[in-house]
């Protein structure tokens, strides 16, 4: 279905008519009343901003309809470039919210200005549903394989299953390095943009990242007593730990800019991204064209990766069926340990931080839990931070008393970069899988694991199946075979809901603590029942 456009002469009556059309369209979709009201106000604000900038009487084209499976509102006008969606007080938050699909997008080619707003995402089942179907289908065919001659099974495996999984991993590997480069560059540029918010923005970003590194290091140390790792290849050799660490840091500089992408060396790609991002910050406005190119390229490659990740259920089916037919299905038992360790560490982290924040905020821990519970439950039941986005913002303001200006900047940023439960998840996975596959480990290996798991968590694209990209990068960087991806997927199916819910909960607690530190907290609201 294409978008159907209608032309209007912009004035107060046209603003009312277009806003009413948006409301009628959403009513037909049976959207939530709160969502309808919010989108109508957004449409009105965009139109009023245009009218205020250009004046009345200009011609605008307004379209409603479905495109690429999404219900859209699109507005076009031919004038000198003007962004009616921009709010200069928090530019970085706008970019994050736009990436999450909860903020209108503006673009301009020549003099044709276009504003797009997603009214409703494609009505589709979750990725978990399709992965579950893939698992069921693989198990059924795996059982039926007992009645199929071994020669036939081998032929199907060699001609279909193995090439299928290799093709999927190959596609991810093609774009994974570039995706990481662009994401890290964008993150560094975003930190530079936060200068418009003064020390507040920078301090919050630094704390988000610093806590994530601390959580990863805590997880790695905590899991060591419970895993039997292989230290035979350099982990406990004649070289001192100091020499190993020193050598690792001298090796972080790539020999050239091409090899890291050819070999998939994530650490070197991160170093290149840091150099590029910092250089662009240093040159300021002279690098504006390249910055815009990086932003556009990031959006393009995120769409490419999103399309590839739509094939995740097919990949899970082929990998699981290969495991069953090859008699390696018992390896799935190894996921029990990481599931238990992750769940326990996440609970310990929640309890520990709840006590710390309760003391710091001088607020009873049960009251904090009561206030955060609605946002937690939405995130937990949906396993989607985007679904919990609106209620999370409202919880920060109406139940915890965080100043609206701080919430509007820090919450959308934190929803993308502050995911302590996910950091635990990835760190424990790589440590336990290193035991499962007897990967040679040493001190530099653990340092590298902490760095990469933290940065990968921050750089994880907010798309269904984006965790598969993270698995691919993590495992290839730390010497874990790609076969472990199917094990990681099994763990993810069971822990995704807990992971998402805890991330939202801890983000709200973190912002409340920052609000108190910055004197942006209404204590009466926080302490009210």
Buried (B, 14 or more C-beta within 10 A) or exposed (E): EEBEBEEBEBBEEBBEBBBEBBBEBBEEBEBEEEBBEBBBEBBBBBBBBBBEEBEEEBEBBBBBBBBEEBBBBBBBBEBEEBBBBEEEEBBBBBBBBBBBBBBBBBEBEEEEBBBBBBBBEEEEEEBBEBBBBBBEBBBEBBEEBEEEEEEEBEEBBEEEBBEBBEBBBEBBBBBBBBBBBBBBBBBBBBBBBBEEBEEBBBBBBEBBBEBBBBBBBBBBEBBEEBBEBBBEEBBEEEEEEEEBBEEBEEEBEBEEEEEBBEEBBBBBBBBBBBBBBEEBBEEEEEBEEBBEEBBEBBBEBBEBBBEBBBBBBBBBBBBBBBBBBEEEEEBBEBBEBBBEBBBBBBEEBBEEBBEEBBEEBEBEBEBBBEBBBBBBBBBBEBBBBBBBBBBBBBBBBEBBBBBEEBBBBBBBBBBBBBBBBBBBBBBBBBBBBBBBBEBBBBBBBBBBBBBBBBBBBBBBBBBBBBBBBBBBBBBBBBEBEBBBBBBBBBBBBEBBBBBBBBBBBBBBBBBBBBBBBBEBBBEEBBEEE
